[in-house]
């Protein structure tokens, strides 16, 4: 069976899920800095792109890149455990 996956820019509705994904997959045992309000600010920022990968309507991965002059700085890249295998 083929599953359709999509990559798109994140919206305000995605901020909570992205923050929680960052907390579970990256920040385990560390202070949580990926709060929904932080992610929301990045989604709204003109110098940052936030993208999500979805499957069956659920976020299975996300990435966040901030641009300064002609350079990009990857802030977050995460995939769910099921997708990382």
C-alpha positions in Angstrom: 0.0 0.0 0.0 1.3 3.4 -1.0 1.1 6.2 1.6 1.0 9.8 0.3 3.4 12.1 2.0 3.5 15.9 1.6 6.1 18.6 2.5 4.6 22.1 3.1 5.4 25.3 5.0 4.1 25.2 8.6 1.2 27.2 9.7 0.2 28.6 13.1 -1.9 25.4 13.7 1.3 23.3 13.5 3.2 25.2 16.3 2.1 22.9 19.2 2.8 19.7 17.3 6.3 21.0 16.1 7.2 22.1 19.7 6.1 18.7 21.1 8.1 16.9 18.4 11.2 18.9 19.2 10.7 18.2 22.9 10.3 14.4 22.4 12.9 13.8 19.7 15.6 16.3 20.4 15.4 17.8 23.8 15.0 14.7 25.9 16.5 15.3 29.3 17.2 19.0 28.5 15.3 22.1 29.3 12.4 22.5 26.8 13.0 25.6 24.6 10.7 24.6 21.7 7.5 26.0 23.3 4.5 26.6 21.0 5.0 30.4 21.3 8.7 30.1 20.2 7.8 27.9 17.2 4.9 30.3 16.4 7.3 33.2 16.3 9.6 31.4 14.0 6.7 30.4 11.7 5.8 34.1 11.5 9.4 35.3 11.1 10.4 36.7 7.7 13.9 35.3 8.0 12.9 31.7 9.0 11.3 28.9 7.0 9.5 26.1 9.0 8.4 23.1 7.0 6.5 20.0 7.9 6.3 16.5 6.3 2.9 14.9 6.7 1.5 11.5 6.1 -2.2 10.7 6.4 -2.7 14.3 7.8 -0.2 13.8 10.7 3.1 15.5 11.0 5.9 12.9 10.7 8.8 15.3 10.4 9.7 19.0 10.6 12.6 21.4 9.8 13.4 24.9 10.7 16.0 27.1 8.9 16.9 30.7 9.7 18.5 32.8 7.0 21.2 35.5 7.7 22.5 37.3 4.6 23.3 34.5 2.2 23.6 31.7 4.7 21.1 29.3 6.2 21.3 28.0 9.8 19.4 24.8 10.5 17.6 25.3 13.9 15.6 22.0 14.0 15.3 18.8 12.0 13.2 16.0 13.5 11.3 12.9 12.4 9.1 10.6 14.3 10.6 7.4 15.5 8.5 5.4 13.1 9.9 7.3 10.1 13.6 7.2 11.2 14.0 3.4 10.6 
